[in-house]
Amino acid sequence: MPSINGLIYTQYSRNDLEMVTFNNDASVFDLQTYRASVGIHNPYVRDTDGSLFSVYEVLVPPSYFILDQQGIVRYRTDDIPNFDADAIKTKVDELVGL
């Protein structure tokens, strides 16, 4: 997970896009501890009632979404252990006009 975070926030401005992580199976303490230990800085949504999972069709937590300036989902990945950094970078470059 830190690799996605590093890719997004070292190469792109938060004014251009935002990455949001959805999870429902970790305590607030566990999330805060983990995020601090690996340097994750993107917004994290803990969906305790499943409503956002339903809206965004989250299959497997954690899921990562890249949103444009209007809040529209432009990229998502549910396969964190096998995410494709090149595919993410290509999609983000398209979104920010590079």
Secondary structure by P-SEA (a helix, b strand, c coil): caaaaaaaaaccccccbbbbbbbccccaaaaaaaaaaacccccccccccaaaaaaaccccccbbbbbcccccccccccccccccaaaaaaaaaaaacc
